[in-house]
């Protein structure tokens, strides 16, 4: 693939700012934000550690989460349709359900109900593909729910009005400056969050994350010191972050759960709300555990330490994030992240191993955590592009079963495995290890997700299947779309997980209604299995040559099969 050139830029507040192409124009500085109350606020200077780059590649700051984070996918930025972050390929895989509505408020308030999956009783095994007991953390590092948010200091560096369709892209107007919320849920089994993916071995936990993009319209210029800054805070029973959320000041405490972090049990039923809390002047995410009666929440507010990032200096300004649009119409697609009201799985981030080699150290605070870069495994695709010259330079970070990560004193990891983006498709995400039954056996039970509702309980009237797997696939580009399909042609398992819509009864739940499942479930409508994602679509009309697999937009179905047609192929 061709990488965009990294061109030295200008000096600002002591930081040398690199851009992808050209210089940041003076007009890009006109949108510096102030605190939500409208008063001037002192700039937040970047600390030695933080979240200036969600992917962990900022040249001026060490990431507070040592292995980087579950980041929003960036579409565009180079001739291959992807963003290269300081020389690193950052494509990753997010199979998605996208929902649409023209009702006012449908992009400012959404409610979901989900039931968390249960893992097999037996511990994970590493006998080989299709032979192993598999736990949920081996399939995905995060499930997330999203919403576009107003951030005038984010792509395309234009002013924005919260809760307003005046931000909709139209003609030569690229739309209002947009950040991207992901309310992320993390499975148990591979702790700690600070350099792995779980809170502990038995509980689920959740966090509010907000990614911005420090690039001008069309990726004319980006600040490589802080190209994808991220705000992060756990969902807490008291609403107080465990540490600084802002990209400038995140530290080890920001990623360390405490006694107020909402912990949830496998099998718990949750009510999830994402909405503009107008009384507080900020977006709120709320998770009510209907099984235990506990509730957690987080306000993305300046008072809680959230901040918007300057493209010029990487400095932060206290900022209360609020929804970008009023309606979840088909035109309201944030821009750089190409999504709005949706639910998605992050997949392709785990490979189980029998042994590890090529040791290296990950710095977590003042501690160097021993890690490894090479997985020795029956899953390892030795013919794939797992070499230092490819998009996937290694498998790491990798940790052994039982690892408690020294002074981090985490729960012992349940398996030996590696967490790199699986760009050669040889990990568990791309084998038939996904839920195939409503009860855990060799594989977990499925996570069950209700149809979303908005203000006054109104449903979303349209939906679409999407996957940005083409962003993961190093053989895919806008001029080579034959490889931009699922299952990926080079995947040794020949499998890609898909969505199923089942009745509550078929999914083992009491009461009516429908639930979405993900994996290889056949107890409802599978919409043609992998054919549900549709053909590759070149997104040059949105931004700079990206590719997605996407179905036609269709009426949102019910579980009796009403209101939709199968997007591609027969039902399986």
C-alpha positions as CSV (number, residue, x, y, z in Angstrom):
1,X,0.0,0.0,0.0
2,X,1.1,3.6,-0.5
3,X,1.5,5.6,2.6
4,X,0.8,9.4,2.7
5,X,4.0,11.4,3.3
6,X,4.7,12.6,6.8
7,X,5.7,16.2,6.3
8,X,7.2,18.4,9.1
9,X,4.9,21.2,10.0
10,X,5.1,24.2,12.3
11,X,6.2,25.0,15.9
12,X,3.4,25.7,18.3
13,X,3.6,25.9,22.1
14,X,6.8,23.9,22.0
15,X,5.5,21.0,20.0
16,X,6.8,20.1,16.5
17,X,3.6,19.4,14.6
18,X,3.7,17.0,11.7
19,X,1.0,16.8,9.1
20,X,0.0,14.3,6.4
21,X,0.2,16.8,3.6
22,X,0.7,20.5,3.4
23,X,0.4,22.9,6.3
24,X,-2.5,23.6,8.7
25,X,-4.1,26.8,7.4
26,X,-4.7,29.7,9.6
27,X,-8.4,29.3,9.3
28,X,-8.1,26.0,11.1
29,X,-7.3,27.9,14.2
30,X,-10.5,30.0,14.1
31,X,-12.6,27.3,15.8
32,X,-10.7,27.1,19.1
33,X,-13.4,26.1,21.7
34,X,-14.1,27.5,25.1
35,X,-15.6,25.8,28.1
36,X,-19.3,24.9,27.8
37,X,-20.4,27.9,29.9
38,X,-19.0,30.2,27.3
39,X,-16.1,31.5,29.4
40,X,-12.4,31.4,28.5
41,X,-10.5,28.5,29.9
42,X,-6.8,27.9,30.4
43,X,-5.2,25.5,27.8
44,X,-4.6,22.0,29.1
45,X,-1.0,21.2,28.2
46,X,-0.3,17.6,27.2
47,X,1.3,15.5,30.0
48,X,4.0,12.9,29.5
49,X,1.3,10.2,29.2
50,X,-2.3,10.5,27.9
51,X,-4.6,9.8,25.0
52,X,-3.4,12.3,22.3
53,X,-3.5,9.3,19.9
54,X,-6.0,6.6,20.4
55,X,-3.8,4.2,18.5
56,X,-0.9,4.9,20.8
57,X,1.5,6.3,18.1
58,X,1.9,10.0,19.1
59,X,5.6,10.9,18.9
60,X,5.2,13.5,21.7
61,X,3.3,11.5,24.3
62,X,3.4,8.0,25.7
63,X,-0.1,6.3,25.7
64,X,-1.7,6.0,29.2
65,X,-3.3,2.7,28.0
66,X,-0.1,0.9,27.1
67,X,-1.2,-1.1,24.0
68,X,-3.5,1.6,22.6
69,X,-7.3,1.5,22.7
70,X,-10.4,0.3,20.9
71,X,-10.5,3.2,18.4
72,X,-13.0,4.6,16.0
73,X,-12.2,3.5,12.5
74,X,-10.9,6.4,10.2
75,X,-12.0,6.2,6.6
76,X,-9.8,8.0,4.1
77,X,-6.5,9.8,4.4
78,X,-4.4,8.2,1.7
79,X,-4.4,6.7,-1.8
80,X,-5.4,3.3,-0.4
81,X,-8.4,4.8,1.4
82,X,-7.0,4.4,5.0
83,X,-5.3,6.6,7.5
84,X,-1.7,5.6,8.2
85,X,-0.8,6.9,11.7
86,X,2.8,7.9,12.0
87,X,3.8,5.1,9.6
88,X,1.5,2.5,11.2
89,X,-1.4,0.9,9.4
90,X,-4.5,1.3,11.7
91,X,-7.3,-0.4,9.9
92,X,-9.5,-2.6,12.0
93,X,-12.7,-4.5,11.7
94,X,-16.2,-3.4,13.0
95,X,-19.3,-5.4,11.8
96,X,-22.1,-3.0,12.4
97,X,-25.9,-2.5,12.5
98,X,-26.8,1.1,11.6
99,X,-30.2,2.5,12.4
100,X,-32.0,5.5,10.8
101,X,-34.9,7.8,11.7
102,X,-36.2,11.2,10.6
103,X,-37.9,11.8,13.9
104,X,-36.5,14.9,15.7
105,X,-34.4,13.8,18.7
106,X,-33.5,10.4,17.1
107,X,-29.9,11.4,17.0
108,X,-29.8,12.9,20.5
109,X,-31.5,10.1,22.6
110,X,-31.4,6.3,22.1
111,X,-32.3,3.4,24.4
112,X,-31.1,-0.2,24.1
113,X,-31.7,-3.3,26.1
114,X,-29.0,-6.0,26.1
115,X,-28.4,-9.3,27.8
116,X,-24.7,-10.1,28.4
117,X,-23.4,-13.5,27.2
118,X,-22.3,-16.3,29.4
119,X,-19.0,-18.1,28.9
120,X,-18.5,-21.9,28.9
121,X,-17.9,-23.5,32.3
122,X,-14.5,-24.9,31.1
123,X,-11.5,-22.7,30.8
124,X,-10.3,-21.7,27.3
125,X,-8.2,-24.3,25.4
126,X,-5.6,-24.0,22.6
127,X,-5.9,-27.4,20.8
128,X,-6.5,-25.8,17.5
129,X,-9.2,-24.1,15.3
130,X,-12.7,-25.7,15.6
131,X,-11.4,-27.8,18.6
132,X,-11.3,-25.2,21.4
133,X,-13.4,-24.1,24.3
134,X,-13.6,-20.3,23.5
135,X,-14.5,-17.5,25.8
136,X,-16.0,-14.2,24.7
137,X,-12.8,-12.1,25.2
138,X,-11.2,-14.3,22.5
139,X,-13.8,-13.2,20.0
140,X,-13.9,-9.4,20.6
141,X,-12.3,-6.8,22.8
142,X,-15.3,-4.6,22.9
143,X,-19.0,-4.2,21.9
144,X,-20.0,-0.6,21.5
145,X,-22.9,1.8,20.8
146,X,-22.3,5.1,19.1
147,X,-23.5,8.6,18.4
148,X,-22.0,11.6,16.5
149,X,-21.1,14.5,18.8
150,X,-20.4,18.2,18.2
151,X,-16.7,19.1,18.3
152,X,-15.6,22.1,16.3
153,X,-12.0,21.2,16.8
154,X,-12.4,17.9,15.0
155,X,-12.7,16.9,11.4
156,X,-13.4,18.9,9.2
157,X,-12.5,21.8,11.6
158,X,-15.8,23.6,11.2
159,X,-18.2,25.1,13.8
160,X,-21.1,23.0,14.9
161,X,-24.5,23.6,16.7
162,X,-25.5,20.8,19.1
163,X,-28.6,18.8,18.4
164,X,-29.1,20.3,15.0
165,X,-29.4,19.1,11.4
166,X,-27.7,22.3,10.3
167,X,-24.6,20.2,10.7
168,X,-25.6,17.9,7.9
169,X,-23.1,17.7,5.0
170,X,-24.5,19.2,1.8
171,X,-23.0,20.3,-1.5
172,X,-19.6,21.9,-0.8
173,X,-20.4,22.1,2.9
174,X,-18.5,19.3,4.6
175,X,-20.7,19.3,7.8
176,X,-20.1,20.4,11.3
177,X,-17.1,19.4,13.3
178,X,-17.7,15.9,14.6
179,X,-16.4,13.6,17.3
180,X,-17.5,10.0,17.7
181,X,-18.9,8.4,20.8
182,X,-18.4,4.7,21.6
183,X,-20.0,3.4,24.7
184,X,-17.8,0.3,25.0
185,X,-18.5,-2.9,26.9
186,X,-15.5,-5.1,27.9
187,X,-15.7,-8.9,28.5
188,X,-14.0,-10.6,31.4
189,X,-11.0,-12.9,31.2
190,X,-7.9,-11.0,30.0
191,X,-7.1,-8.2,32.4
192,X,-6.0,-5.5,33.1
193,X,-7.5,-2.7,31.0
194,X,-4.3,-0.7,31.3
195,X,-2.5,-2.9,28.8
196,X,-5.0,-5.7,27.9
197,X,-8.8,-5.7,27.6
198,X,-10.7,-6.8,30.8
199,X,-11.5,-5.3,34.2
200,X,-11.2,-8.8,35.8
201,X,-11.9,-12.5,35.2
202,X,-15.6,-12.6,36.1
203,X,-17.3,-9.2,35.4
204,X,-18.1,-7.0,32.4
205,X,-17.4,-3.3,32.6
206,X,-18.1,-0.3,30.4
207,X,-16.6,3.0,29.4
208,X,-17.6,6.2,27.6
209,X,-15.0,7.0,24.9
210,X,-15.0,9.9,22.5
211,X,-12.7,10.0,19.5
212,X,-11.9,13.2,17.6
213,X,-9.8,13.6,14.4
214,X,-7.2,16.3,14.1
215,X,-7.4,16.7,10.3
216,X,-8.8,19.3,8.0
217,X,-11.4,18.7,5.3
218,X,-10.4,16.0,2.8
219,X,-7.3,15.2,4.9
220,X,-5.5,18.1,3.4
221,X,-3.5,18.3,6.7
222,X,-3.4,16.4,10.0
223,X,-1.5,16.9,13.2
224,X,0.4,13.6,13.6
225,X,1.2,14.4,17.2
226,X,-2.4,14.1,18.2
227,X,-4.2,12.7,15.1
228,X,-6.9,10.8,16.9
229,X,-7.3,12.2,20.5
230,X,-9.6,10.2,22.7
231,X,-11.5,11.1,25.9
232,X,-12.0,8.0,28.2
233,X,-14.0,7.4,31.5
234,X,-15.4,4.2,33.0
235,X,-19.2,4.1,33.6
236,X,-19.3,4.7,37.4
237,X,-22.0,4.2,40.0
238,X,-21.2,7.7,41.4
239,X,-20.5,9.3,38.0
240,X,-17.0,10.3,39.0
241,X,-14.1,9.3,36.6
242,X,-11.4,7.1,38.1
243,X,-8.8,9.5,36.6
244,X,-8.5,12.3,34.2
245,X,-10.6,11.6,31.0
246,X,-9.0,14.2,28.7
247,X,-6.5,13.2,25.9
248,X,-3.9,15.5,27.4
249,X,-4.0,14.2,31.0
250,X,-5.0,10.5,31.0
251,X,-2.9,8.5,33.4
252,X,-2.9,5.0,34.9
253,X,-5.8,5.9,37.2
254,X,-7.9,6.7,34.2
255,X,-7.8,3.0,33.1
256,X,-7.9,1.5,36.6
257,X,-11.4,0.4,37.8
258,X,-12.2,1.4,41.4
259,X,-14.9,0.5,43.9
260,X,-17.3,2.8,42.1
261,X,-16.8,1.2,38.6
262,X,-20.0,-0.5,37.5
263,X,-19.3,-4.2,37.3
264,X,-21.8,-6.5,35.6
265,X,-22.2,-10.3,35.6
266,X,-22.5,-12.5,32.6
267,X,-26.2,-13.1,31.9
268,X,-27.2,-9.7,33.4
269,X,-29.9,-7.8,31.5
270,X,-29.1,-4.1,31.0
271,X,-31.0,-1.0,30.0
272,X,-28.7,1.4,28.2
273,X,-29.5,5.1,27.5
274,X,-27.4,7.6,25.5
275,X,-28.9,11.1,25.6
276,X,-28.3,14.8,25.7
277,X,-28.7,15.8,29.4
278,X,-29.7,19.3,28.7
279,X,-30.0,20.2,32.4
280,X,-26.4,19.3,32.8
281,X,-25.3,20.6,29.4
282,X,-23.6,17.4,28.3
283,X,-24.1,14.0,26.8
284,X,-24.9,11.3,29.4
285,X,-24.5,7.5,29.1
286,X,-26.4,5.5,31.6
287,X,-26.3,1.7,32.2
288,X,-29.0,0.2,34.5
289,X,-28.4,-3.4,35.4
290,X,-32.0,-4.8,35.6
291,X,-30.7,-8.0,37.2
292,X,-28.7,-6.6,40.1
293,X,-30.5,-3.2,40.4
294,X,-27.2,-1.3,40.2
295,X,-26.8,1.7,37.9
296,X,-23.8,3.5,36.5
297,X,-23.5,6.7,34.4
298,X,-21.0,9.2,33.0
299,X,-21.4,12.8,31.8
300,X,-19.1,13.9,29.0
301,X,-18.7,17.3,30.6
302,X,-16.0,19.9,31.2
303,X,-16.7,19.6,34.9
304,X,-15.8,15.9,34.7
305,X,-12.5,16.7,32.9
306,X,-13.4,16.1,29.3
307,X,-11.7,18.3,26.7
308,X,-11.6,19.2,23.0
309,X,-8.2,19.2,21.3
310,X,-6.5,21.9,19.2
311,X,-5.3,20.8,15.8
312,X,-2.6,23.5,16.1
313,X,-1.0,22.7,19.4
314,X,-2.6,19.4,20.8
315,X,-3.6,21.5,23.8
316,X,-7.0,20.8,25.3
317,X,-9.8,23.1,26.3
318,X,-12.5,22.0,28.9
319,X,-15.5,20.9,26.8
320,X,-18.9,19.4,27.3
321,X,-19.7,17.1,24.4
322,X,-23.3,17.1,23.1
323,X,-24.9,15.3,20.2
324,X,-24.2,16.7,16.7
325,X,-27.5,16.1,14.9
326,X,-31.2,16.2,15.7
327,X,-32.3,13.3,13.4
328,X,-30.6,10.0,12.6
329,X,-31.4,10.5,8.9
330,X,-29.4,8.7,6.2
331,X,-27.5,12.0,5.4
332,X,-26.2,12.4,9.0
333,X,-23.0,10.4,8.8
334,X,-20.4,12.2,10.9
335,X,-17.9,12.2,8.1
336,X,-14.6,10.6,9.0
337,X,-16.1,7.7,11.0
338,X,-19.1,7.1,8.6
339,X,-21.5,6.1,11.3
340,X,-24.1,7.5,13.7
341,X,-26.7,5.5,15.7
342,X,-25.4,2.0,15.6
343,X,-24.2,-1.0,17.5
344,X,-20.9,-2.7,16.5
345,X,-18.5,-5.4,17.5
346,X,-14.8,-4.8,17.4
347,X,-13.3,-8.1,16.1
348,X,-10.0,-9.4,15.0
349,X,-7.9,-8.7,18.2
350,X,-7.1,-12.0,19.7
351,X,-5.0,-15.1,18.8
352,X,-4.7,-17.9,21.3
353,X,-1.1,-19.3,21.7
354,X,0.6,-22.4,23.1
355,X,3.8,-20.4,23.7
356,X,5.3,-17.0,23.2
357,X,8.6,-15.7,21.8
358,X,10.3,-12.4,21.0
359,X,10.1,-10.7,24.4
360,X,9.7,-6.9,24.8
361,X,8.5,-4.5,27.6
362,X,5.4,-2.5,27.7
363,X,5.6,0.6,30.0
364,X,2.6,1.0,32.3
365,X,3.2,4.0,34.5
366,X,6.5,3.4,36.2
367,X,6.4,-0.3,35.6
368,X,7.7,-2.2,32.5
369,X,5.3,-5.1,32.0
370,X,6.9,-8.1,30.3
371,X,5.3,-9.0,27.0
372,X,6.0,-10.9,23.8
373,X,5.6,-10.2,20.1
374,X,5.3,-13.6,18.5
375,X,2.5,-16.2,19.0
376,X,3.4,-19.9,18.5
377,X,0.0,-21.5,17.9
378,X,-2.0,-24.0,15.8
379,X,-3.9,-20.9,14.7
380,X,-0.8,-19.1,13.3
381,X,-1.0,-18.6,9.6
382,X,2.6,-19.0,8.7
383,X,1.9,-18.2,5.0
384,X,0.2,-14.9,5.9
385,X,1.7,-11.4,6.0
386,X,3.0,-11.7,9.6
387,X,6.4,-10.2,8.9
388,X,8.2,-7.0,9.8
389,X,7.7,-5.6,6.3
390,X,3.9,-6.0,6.3
391,X,0.9,-4.2,7.7
392,X,1.1,-6.6,10.6
393,X,4.6,-6.4,12.0
394,X,3.9,-8.9,14.8
395,X,1.2,-10.4,17.1
396,X,2.0,-8.5,20.3
397,X,1.4,-7.5,22.9
398,X,1.1,-11.1,24.0
399,X,0.7,-12.4,27.6
400,X,0.8,-15.9,29.1
401,X,-2.0,-17.6,30.9
402,X,-2.0,-16.8,34.6
403,X,-0.1,-13.5,34.2
404,X,-1.1,-11.0,36.9
405,X,1.1,-8.3,35.4
406,X,3.4,-7.7,38.3
407,X,2.6,-4.7,40.5
408,X,-0.6,-4.1,38.4
409,X,-1.9,-7.1,40.4
410,X,-4.6,-8.0,37.9
411,X,-6.8,-11.0,37.8
412,X,-4.8,-13.9,36.2
413,X,-5.2,-14.1,32.4
414,X,-7.4,-17.1,31.5
415,X,-5.4,-18.0,28.3
416,X,-2.1,-17.3,26.6
417,X,-2.8,-14.9,23.7
418,X,-1.9,-11.9,21.6
419,X,-3.9,-8.7,21.1
420,X,-2.6,-7.1,17.8
421,X,-5.0,-6.2,15.0
422,X,-5.3,-9.6,13.2
423,X,-4.4,-8.4,9.7
424,X,-3.7,-11.9,8.5
425,X,-7.0,-13.3,9.8
426,X,-5.7,-16.3,11.8
427,X,-7.2,-15.5,15.2
428,X,-10.4,-16.7,16.8
429,X,-12.6,-14.0,15.3
430,X,-12.4,-15.5,11.9
431,X,-13.1,-19.2,12.8
432,X,-16.4,-20.8,13.6
433,X,-15.8,-20.3,17.4
434,X,-18.7,-17.8,17.7
435,X,-22.0,-18.5,19.6
436,X,-24.1,-21.1,17.9
437,X,-26.6,-21.8,20.7
438,X,-28.5,-19.8,23.3
439,X,-26.7,-21.8,26.0
440,X,-22.9,-21.9,26.4
441,X,-21.2,-25.1,25.3
442,X,-17.8,-25.0,23.6
443,X,-18.6,-21.4,22.7
444,X,-20.3,-18.6,24.7
445,X,-24.0,-17.8,24.5
446,X,-24.8,-14.9,22.3
447,X,-25.1,-11.3,23.5
448,X,-28.7,-10.3,22.9
449,X,-29.5,-6.7,21.8
450,X,-33.0,-5.3,21.5
451,X,-34.2,-3.1,18.7
452,X,-33.3,0.5,19.7
453,X,-35.9,3.2,20.5
454,X,-35.7,6.9,20.7
455,X,-37.8,9.8,22.2
456,X,-41.2,8.7,23.5
457,X,-40.2,5.0,22.8
458,X,-40.4,5.5,19.0
459,X,-38.6,2.8,16.9
460,X,-36.0,3.5,14.2
461,X,-37.7,3.0,10.9
462,X,-34.7,1.9,8.7
463,X,-31.5,0.0,9.1
464,X,-28.4,-1.2,7.3
465,X,-25.7,-3.9,7.7
466,X,-22.2,-2.6,7.4
467,X,-18.6,-3.8,7.9
468,X,-15.4,-1.9,7.5
469,X,-13.5,-5.1,7.2
470,X,-12.0,-3.6,4.0
471,X,-10.1,-1.3,6.3
472,X,-8.5,-4.3,7.9
473,X,-7.8,-6.1,4.7
474,X,-4.3,-5.1,3.5
475,X,-5.1,-6.5,0.0
476,X,-8.2,-4.3,-0.4
477,X,-8.2,-0.9,-2.0
478,X,-10.6,1.3,-4.1
479,X,-8.9,-0.1,-7.2
480,X,-8.8,-3.7,-5.9
481,X,-12.2,-4.4,-4.5
482,X,-12.2,-8.1,-5.3
483,X,-10.5,-8.7,-1.9
484,X,-12.9,-6.4,-0.1
485,X,-15.4,-9.1,0.7
486,X,-16.3,-11.3,3.7
487,X,-15.1,-13.8,4.5
488,X,-11.8,-12.3,3.5
489,X,-10.2,-14.4,0.7
490,X,-7.0,-14.9,2.7
491,X,-8.7,-15.9,6.0
492,X,-7.6,-19.5,6.7
493,X,-10.9,-20.2,8.6
494,X,-13.1,-19.1,5.7
495,X,-15.6,-17.6,8.2
496,X,-16.9,-14.2,9.1
497,X,-19.5,-13.6,11.9
498,X,-23.0,-12.3,11.0
499,X,-26.1,-10.8,12.6
500,X,-29.3,-12.8,13.3
501,X,-32.7,-11.4,14.3
502,X,-34.6,-13.8,16.5
503,X,-37.7,-13.7,18.6
504,X,-37.3,-13.3,22.3
505,X,-38.6,-16.8,22.8
506,X,-36.2,-18.3,20.3
507,X,-33.4,-16.5,22.0
508,X,-34.4,-17.9,25.4
509,X,-36.0,-14.7,26.8
510,X,-39.4,-14.3,28.2
511,X,-41.8,-11.9,26.7
512,X,-42.3,-10.6,23.2
513,X,-40.1,-8.5,20.9
514,X,-37.0,-9.2,18.8
515,X,-33.4,-9.5,19.6
516,X,-30.2,-9.2,17.6
517,X,-27.6,-11.9,18.0
518,X,-24.1,-12.0,16.5
519,X,-22.0,-15.0,15.6
520,X,-23.2,-18.1,13.8
521,X,-26.8,-18.2,15.2
522,X,-29.5,-19.9,13.1
523,X,-32.5,-19.5,15.4
524,X,-33.9,-16.6,13.4
525,X,-33.4,-14.5,10.3
526,X,-29.8,-14.5,9.2
527,X,-30.4,-12.2,6.2
528,X,-28.3,-14.5,4.0
529,X,-25.4,-14.8,6.5
530,X,-22.3,-13.1,5.2
531,X,-24.3,-11.9,2.2
532,X,-26.1,-9.5,4.5
533,X,-23.1,-7.1,4.4
534,X,-23.6,-6.5,0.7
535,X,-20.9,-5.8,-1.9
536,X,-17.9,-3.5,-1.6
537,X,-18.8,0.2,-2.0
538,X,-16.2,2.8,-2.7
539,X,-16.9,5.8,-0.5
540,X,-15.0,8.5,-2.4
541,X,-18.2,10.5,-2.4
542,X,-17.9,10.8,1.4
543,X,-14.2,11.3,1.9
544,X,-11.0,10.4,0.1
545,X,-11.4,6.9,-1.2
546,X,-12.5,4.5,1.5
547,X,-14.2,1.2,1.0
548,X,-17.1,-0.4,3.0
549,X,-19.2,-3.5,2.6
550,X,-22.7,-2.3,3.1
551,X,-26.2,-3.6,2.4
552,X,-29.0,-1.4,0.9
553,X,-30.8,0.7,3.5
554,X,-34.0,-1.2,4.3
555,X,-37.1,-0.9,6.5
556,X,-36.2,-2.0,10.0
557,X,-37.6,-5.6,10.3
558,X,-39.5,-7.4,13.0
559,X,-38.8,-10.9,14.0
560,X,-41.9,-12.2,12.0
561,X,-40.0,-11.2,8.8
562,X,-42.2,-8.2,8.1
563,X,-41.0,-4.9,6.7
564,X,-37.8,-6.1,4.9
565,X,-36.3,-8.0,2.1
566,X,-33.1,-9.9,2.2
567,X,-30.3,-7.6,1.0
568,X,-28.3,-10.2,-0.8
569,X,-28.8,-13.9,-1.4
570,X,-31.1,-16.5,0.2
571,X,-31.7,-17.0,3.9
572,X,-29.6,-19.7,5.5
